[in-house]
Amino acid sequence: MTRTDDLFIFSEAHLHAQLETAPYTLGFYTVRFYTQQGLLAKEATDTIAEFYLYPSGGTLRDAAFNIVFYDSQYDTYRGFIPPHTRTPQ
């Protein structure tokens, strides 16, 4: 049975949640997700890999920097405000 609250299972909600605490270095966030045969998995597997979200283009890249996911909601040129740039309320 897959736990839907497991932040390592890839989903847009889990990506958003990880971005709130993910390290931001050299223009990208480092996040971690389960993989299966090197690809993002939508269920728990034995392997967790690092991925890199570049908000300047809305792309999620794997360890070889191949684009594995794109969504304009993560693109600063389309209005995304990265967590590290938000001012506290």
C-alpha positions in Angstrom: 0.0 0.0 0.0 1.4 3.4 -1.0 1.3 6.2 1.6 0.1 9.4 0.0 1.8 11.5 2.7 5.3 10.2 1.7 7.0 13.3 0.3 9.4 11.2 -1.7 6.6 9.9 -4.0 6.5 12.3 -6.9 3.6 14.6 -7.3 3.3 18.3 -7.8 2.0 18.7 -4.2 5.0 16.9 -2.8 7.4 19.0 -5.0 5.8 22.2 -3.6 6.1 20.8 -0.1 9.8 19.9 -0.5 10.6 23.3 -2.0 9.7 24.9 1.3 12.7 23.4 3.0 14.9 22.3 0.1 18.4 23.8 -0.1 18.8 26.4 -2.8 22.3 26.6 -4.3 23.7 27.9 -7.6 20.2 28.7 -9.0 18.5 25.4 -8.2 16.7 23.6 -5.4 17.7 20.0 -4.5 14.8 17.7 -3.9 14.6 13.9 -3.5 12.1 11.4 -5.0 11.7 7.7 -5.4 12.9 6.4 -8.7 12.3 3.3 -10.8 14.9 2.5 -13.5 16.1 6.1 -13.1 12.7 7.7 -13.7 10.5 9.5 -11.2 8.2 7.0 -9.4 4.6 7.6 -8.4 5.0 5.0 -5.7 7.5 4.0 -3.0 10.5 2.1 -4.4 13.9 1.0 -2.9 15.7 3.9 -4.6 15.6 7.6 -3.7 17.5 10.0 -6.0 18.3 13.7 -6.0 16.7 16.0 -8.6 17.2 19.7 -9.2 14.5 22.2 -9.8 15.5 25.3 -11.8 12.9 28.0 -11.1 14.3 30.2 -13.8 12.9 27.7 -16.3 10.5 25.6 -14.4 12.5 22.4 -15.1 13.2 19.5 -12.9 16.4 17.7 -13.8 18.0 14.4 -12.8 21.6 13.8 -11.7 22.8 14.0 -15.3 20.9 17.3 -15.7 18.4 15.8 -18.1 15.0 17.4 -18.0 12.6 15.0 -16.5 9.7 17.4 -15.8 8.5 20.8 -16.8 5.6 22.8 -15.5 5.1 26.6 -16.0 3.8 26.9 -12.4 7.5 26.5 -11.2 8.8 29.0 -13.8 9.8 32.4 -12.4 9.2 33.9 -15.9 5.6 32.7 -15.6 5.0 34.1 -12.1 6.4 31.5 -9.7 7.8 33.0 -6.6 10.6 30.8 -5.2 10.4 30.1 -1.4 13.8 31.6 -0.8 12.8 35.0 -2.2 9.5 35.3 -0.3 9.4 37.8 2.5 8.0 36.7 5.9 4.5 37.9 6.6 
